[in-house]
C-alpha cells in the first residue's frame, strides 16, 4: 500500500469527525453518510449496466462474417 492511499484514508477518517459532525450532528451525519454510500453504489451499478447494454447492442448490430 502506498503512502498516498494511507493519507487519503486518514483525511477521510478525520473529515467527518471535525467537519461534518459539528455541522450536521453525529446522528444526522451518519444518516447522510448511509444515503451517500448507497447512492454511490447504485450509481456505479447503473453505469455498469448501461455499459453492458451498449456493448451487447453494439455487438448485436455489427456486421459479422458467416
C-alpha positions as CSV (number, residue, x, y, z in Angstrom):
1,X,0.0,0.0,0.0
2,X,1.4,3.4,-0.9
3,X,1.6,6.4,1.3
4,X,-0.9,8.4,-0.8
5,X,-3.5,5.8,0.0
6,X,-2.9,6.0,3.7
7,X,-3.0,9.8,3.6
8,X,-6.4,9.7,1.8
9,X,-7.7,7.2,4.4
10,X,-6.6,9.5,7.3
11,X,-8.2,12.5,5.7
12,X,-11.4,10.5,5.1
13,X,-11.4,9.4,8.7
14,X,-10.8,12.9,10.2
15,X,-13.1,14.9,7.8
16,X,-16.4,13.6,9.3
17,X,-15.2,14.0,12.9
18,X,-14.0,17.6,12.7
19,X,-16.1,19.0,9.8
20,X,-19.4,17.1,9.3
21,X,-20.2,16.1,12.9
22,X,-20.1,19.7,14.2
23,X,-22.0,20.9,11.2
24,X,-24.8,18.3,11.0
25,X,-24.6,16.4,14.3
26,X,-23.3,12.9,14.7
27,X,-26.6,11.1,14.2
28,X,-27.7,13.2,11.3
29,X,-24.4,12.8,9.5
30,X,-24.5,9.0,9.9
31,X,-27.9,9.0,8.1
32,X,-26.5,11.3,5.4
33,X,-23.4,9.1,5.0
34,X,-25.5,6.0,4.6
35,X,-27.6,7.7,1.9
36,X,-24.4,8.9,0.1
37,X,-22.9,5.4,0.2
38,X,-26.0,3.7,-1.1
39,X,-26.4,6.3,-3.8
40,X,-22.8,5.9,-4.9
41,X,-23.2,2.1,-5.1
42,X,-26.4,2.4,-7.1
43,X,-24.8,4.9,-9.5
44,X,-21.8,2.6,-10.1
45,X,-24.2,-0.3,-10.7
46,X,-26.3,1.7,-13.2
47,X,-23.3,2.9,-15.1
48,X,-22.1,-0.7,-15.3
49,X,-25.4,-1.9,-16.6
50,X,-25.6,0.9,-19.2
51,X,-22.1,0.0,-20.4
52,X,-23.1,-3.7,-20.7
53,X,-26.2,-2.9,-22.6
54,X,-24.3,-0.6,-25.0
55,X,-21.8,-3.4,-25.6
56,X,-24.4,-6.0,-26.3
57,X,-26.3,-3.7,-28.7
58,X,-23.1,-2.8,-30.5
59,X,-22.1,-6.4,-30.9
60,X,-25.6,-7.3,-32.0
61,X,-25.8,-4.8,-34.8
62,X,-22.2,-5.0,-36.0
63,X,-21.8,-7.0,-39.3
64,X,-20.2,-10.4,-38.9
65,X,-18.9,-12.9,-41.4
66,X,-20.6,-16.3,-41.6
